[in-house]
């Protein structure tokens, strides 16, 4: 696999993970009593992925 293909694969994997976290955050917020600590952890992880995506696409 070439560098471009490897980068494309990593970008796609990060996008999928970012979307999965978005869904988990939504699901947790939809619960009658959301776990705000867990939501904060998910949001931090999502932000790290967003930052990584940003670095990779510069």
Secondary structure, 3 states (H helix, E strand, C coil): CCHHHHHHHHHHHHHHHHHHHHHHHHHHHHCCCCCHHHHHHHHHHHHHHHHHHHHHCC
